[in-house]
């Protein structure tokens, strides 16, 4: 029995709430077999990023080359790449690829800790985003990529169109950072127009891994041969369920640790 294959190129999150661990769980829950290329080892929880240990870019390339040569990858995504050298290493191998590429332009953790070196921004915008099939920024990331803040519904719509035009790709712009909103609104802009996905806002202490989950679910849909519109709709619904079914535990200081439910079956 042949199962569609999805590939993630991302950092390893020790808490398994984000990064390649979240991606692999999401791939499995959405009916695909997940492969992974590790870019960095990150000691983190939803509350803190303690340390980032980047793997040498040559090791990244060896992982990616082996997997692309060995498996019929249906779609792939990039998450935390961290440095200019890592981004260049990925682009060197994917620039001529016909595999659908989902780029989650990971820049900052939900804790506020930086996950991308400042010197890597040019490589991200000039090389990686230009080979993407679809990009999945959040509003702060969209603001950085466009050079202006995105703070309202009207600005979100303008930004989604602006990003799609600037980078000549589809743009799935997440709206979870809009303040004082009772509804969560995401926008997908692609060659045939704009689609809107909405869900009630869920008030949670932590939404660690939301972006990874969304982009991984979108990648899984593309790997299964679904259209971009179908993949985006299912990814939005899957991510909302993951948030609604979040788990929590008490740590040794009796503080709650929250994680999304990426193990659900869609």
N, C-alpha and C positions, 0 to 999 in steps of 0.2 A: 504494500500500500504506500503510495507516494503522498507525502505531506508537504505543503508549501513551506519554503524556507525564507526566514527573515533574518537579517544580520544587523547587529548594533555595534557601533564604534564609539565607546564611551568609557567613562571612569568607573572604577569599582567602589561602590558605597558600602562601607562596613555594616551599616544599619539595614541594608537591603531595601530601603524605602525609595531610593532614587537610583540613578545611574544604570549600569548594565543589569543589575539584579532586578530592578523594577521593569526594565525592558524585557528580560527573559520571561518573567512571570506574566507580563502582559501578552507577549507573543503566544505563550502556551494557552492562556485563557481564550485567545482569539483564534485558535486552531492552526497555528503555525509552529514549525520547529525553529528554535532560536539558536543562532550562532553569535559569538561575541569576540570582539577585538578590544583588548584592554589598553587604554591610553594612560591612565593614572590610577594609583591606589590611594584612596581617600579615607582617612580616619574621621568618621563623622556620625552624627545622629541628627534627627530633625531639629535639635536644639543648638548644635555647634559643629563647625568644621575645625577639627583639631590639627590635621596635617595633610598635606598633599605631596605625594611622591610620584612624579612623572616618570613613566618608563621611557627608555631611549627610543627616539623615533624609528630607528632601524628595526627595533623589536616590533613596533607597531606595524611597519611595512611587511615584515616576515609573517606575522599573523594574518594580515589581510590578504597578502598574495597567496598563501597556502589555502585559505578558505575559498577565495574566488576561483582558484584553480581546481578545487576539489568538490564543490557543491554548486547546484543550480540555484543560485540565490535569486529569489523573486523580487525582493526590494530590500533596501538597507536604509539605516538612519545613522546620523551622527549626533552625539551629545557633547559631553565635555571633552574638548580637545586640548585646552589649556594654553598651548604656546604656539608661536608662529611656526616653529620647526615641526610640530605635530600636524598642524593644518596643512602645511606644504607637503608633508609625507603622505597624507591622505589624498590630497588633490593630484599628486603625481600618478597615483594608481587609479583614480576614478575619472579623470578628465575626459577620457574617451569611452567611458562605460555607458552601456545602454540600459543598465539597471536603474529603476526608479530610485531617486535619492531624496530622502526626507532630512532636512537640516533643522535641528533644534539648536538655535544659536545661543548655547548656554554661556552666560556671562557671570551671573551672580547667583549664589545659593539662596534658598528661602530664608536663611538666617542672616543674609546680608553680606556674607563672606564672598570675596571675588573668586571666580572659578576660571577666569580667563586673564592672562597677562595683558597689560595695556599694549605692549608691543605686538600683540597678535591680532589686534582689531583690523588693521589694514589687510592682513592675509585672509581674515574671515570675510570681509566685505568684497575684496577684489578677486579672490580666488574661489573660496568655498561656496559662497552664496550664488556665484555665477554658474555653477554646475548643478544646482539643486533643481529637483522637480517641483518641490514645494517646501517652503520654510514655515516654521511654527513659532514665531517669537511671541513673548508676552508684551504688555504695554511698555514697561521700562526698557526692554530690549529694542522695541520698535523706535522708541525715542532716541536711543543711542544711534541706531542705524540711520535714522533720518535727520539727526541733529536738532530735534525739537521735541518737547514733551508731548505726550499723548495722554490727556487727562479727562476727556469727555467722550460721549457717544459719537458726536459729530467728528471729533478728532480721530477716533478709532476708525471710522469708515474712511476718512481721507488718508489715514496712515496705511490701511490695508491696500488701497489702490496705489498709493505712492510706492510701497515696498515691492508690489508685484511689477510695477513699471520699472522701477530702478534696477531690479535684479533679473528681470525677464523670466520670471517663474511665477507659479501660483503662490499665494500667501494665505496661510491660516493664522489669523491674528486673534490670540486669546484675550479675553476681556476681564479676567478674574481680578485684576488690580484696580478696576474702577471703584471708586469709593461711594459709600452710601447708596448702593444699588440693591434692590430686592431681587434682581434678576441677573443671571450670568449670561453674557452674550458674547459668542465667538463669531468671527466673520471669515468666510472663505472667498477669496477673489481669485478667479482663474480666467482662462481665455474666453469663456462664454458668459461671464457675468459674476455676480456676487450672491452668495448664499448666507443665510443667517441661522445660527443654531442657538437656542436659548434654553435655560433651565433655571429653576429657583435657586437663589443664593443659599448656600449652606454655611452657617457660621461655625467654624472649627478653630481650635487653638493652633493647629498646624496643618499645612497642606503640602508637606514635603513630598516631592516626587510627582506632582501633578503634571508638570510639563513633560517629563520623561514618559509618563503613562499615556498621555494624549498622543505624543509623536510616535510612540511604539505601537499603539493601537492603529493609528493611521498607516504605519508601515506594514503591519500585519494584513490590513485590508488590501493594500496594493500588491502585496506578495501573493495573495489569493486570487489576483486578477480582477478585483473589484475596481470600479471607476474611482476617480478622485473624490467625486461628490458622495458616492456610497461609503467610501472609506472614512471620509471626514465626518459624516453623520453618525456612523457606528462608533468612531473614536470619541466623539463628543458624548454620546450616550454612555459608553463604557466608563469614561472618566468621571462622569457625574455619579454613576453607580458606585464607583470606587471611593469617591468622596463620601457619599451617603452611608456607605457600609464601613467607614473607617473604624479601626481597632484602637484601643488605648490600654496601656499598662501602667502600673505604678513602679517607679524606680526606687532605689534604696533610700532616696530622700523623700519618698512619698509624693514625688512629682509625676504628673501624667506625661507619657510619651505617646504621641499619636502617629498612626500610619494608615495610608490608604489600603483598601482591599483590592489588590491587583490579581488575586487568585480566583476571582469570580469566574463563572462560566457565562459567556454572553449568549 
